[in-house]
């Protein structure tokens, strides 16, 4: 499978003294758009595609199944966990609802993920 252009995919690696929870909190705090994703999840793929189509380069953290359930509760349903500006907007449904309601692009601009 070809990686989508513009995505920054990072493994969830832990620094020596950093707990998994602290690492997750830091990633969410330091990046305007973060998606916790699973490689084989079709809803995760759609969420990444939607964001790249509006011009955002989200930080994508790929989790394996055991990490996904432990780290992101929504992963049990196969849905990604999408954070914008440090706030959980939900999974694919929450992201699409923002988009269809005309609130996604303004929110992305507000957090600095989009210019103009």
C-alpha positions as CSV (number, residue, x, y, z in Angstrom):
1,X,0.0,0.0,0.0
2,X,1.3,3.5,-0.9
3,X,1.5,6.0,2.0
4,X,-0.6,9.2,1.5
5,X,1.5,12.2,0.7
6,X,1.9,14.8,3.5
7,X,1.2,12.5,6.4
8,X,3.7,12.3,9.3
9,X,3.4,8.8,10.5
10,X,5.1,8.2,13.8
11,X,5.3,5.0,15.9
12,X,4.2,5.4,19.5
13,X,7.8,5.1,20.9
14,X,8.4,5.9,24.5
15,X,11.4,8.0,25.7
16,X,13.3,6.6,28.6
17,X,11.6,8.4,31.4
18,X,8.3,9.0,29.7
19,X,5.2,6.9,30.4
20,X,2.9,6.0,27.5
21,X,0.2,8.4,28.9
22,X,2.7,11.3,29.0
23,X,3.9,10.6,25.4
24,X,0.3,10.6,24.2
25,X,-0.5,13.8,26.0
26,X,2.7,15.5,24.6
27,X,1.9,14.4,21.0
28,X,-1.7,15.8,21.4
29,X,-0.4,19.1,22.9
30,X,2.5,19.6,20.4
31,X,0.7,18.9,17.2
32,X,-2.4,20.8,15.8
33,X,-4.0,17.6,14.4
34,X,-3.3,14.1,15.6
35,X,-4.9,10.9,14.5
36,X,-4.4,7.7,16.5
37,X,-4.9,5.1,13.8
38,X,-4.6,1.4,13.0
39,X,-3.0,0.4,9.7
40,X,-5.9,-1.9,8.5
41,X,-8.7,0.4,9.6
42,X,-10.8,1.7,6.7
43,X,-12.3,4.5,8.8
44,X,-8.9,5.6,9.8
45,X,-7.9,5.8,6.1
46,X,-11.0,7.9,5.3
47,X,-10.3,10.3,8.2
48,X,-6.7,10.8,7.0
49,X,-7.8,11.2,3.4
50,X,-10.4,13.9,4.4
51,X,-7.8,15.9,6.3
52,X,-5.3,15.7,3.5
53,X,-7.9,16.7,1.0
54,X,-8.7,19.9,2.9
55,X,-4.9,20.7,3.0
56,X,-3.9,19.5,6.5
57,X,-0.9,17.4,7.2
58,X,-2.0,15.5,10.4
59,X,0.4,13.7,12.7
60,X,-0.6,10.1,12.4
61,X,0.3,7.7,15.2
62,X,-0.1,4.1,14.0
63,X,-1.1,1.7,16.8
64,X,-1.2,-2.1,16.8
65,X,-4.4,-3.7,18.0
66,X,-3.3,-4.1,21.6
67,X,-2.0,-0.6,21.8
68,X,-5.1,0.8,20.2
69,X,-7.4,-0.6,22.8
70,X,-5.2,0.4,25.7
71,X,-4.4,3.9,24.5
72,X,-7.5,5.0,22.6
73,X,-10.9,3.6,23.8
74,X,-12.6,4.4,20.5
75,X,-10.2,2.1,18.8
76,X,-12.3,-0.8,20.0
77,X,-14.9,0.1,17.4
78,X,-12.2,0.4,14.7
79,X,-12.6,4.1,14.5
80,X,-9.7,6.5,14.7
81,X,-9.3,9.0,17.5
82,X,-8.9,12.5,16.0
83,X,-7.6,15.4,18.1
84,X,-7.7,19.0,16.8
85,X,-6.1,21.6,18.8
86,X,-5.7,19.2,21.7
87,X,-9.4,18.4,21.8
88,X,-10.8,15.0,20.9
89,X,-13.3,15.5,18.1
90,X,-14.1,11.9,18.1
91,X,-13.7,9.3,15.4
92,X,-14.6,9.5,11.8
93,X,-18.2,10.4,12.6
94,X,-17.2,13.4,14.6
95,X,-14.7,14.6,11.9
96,X,-17.3,14.2,9.2
97,X,-19.9,16.0,11.3
98,X,-17.6,19.0,11.7
99,X,-16.9,19.0,7.9
100,X,-20.5,18.7,6.9
101,X,-21.5,21.4,9.4
102,X,-18.9,23.8,7.9
103,X,-16.9,23.9,11.1
104,X,-13.9,21.8,10.2
105,X,-11.9,24.3,8.1
106,X,-12.5,27.2,10.5
107,X,-11.4,25.0,13.4
108,X,-8.3,23.9,11.5
109,X,-7.4,27.5,10.8
110,X,-8.0,28.4,14.4
111,X,-5.4,25.9,15.6
112,X,-2.9,26.7,12.9
113,X,-3.2,23.6,10.9
114,X,-4.4,25.6,7.8
115,X,-3.3,29.0,6.7
116,X,-5.4,31.7,5.1
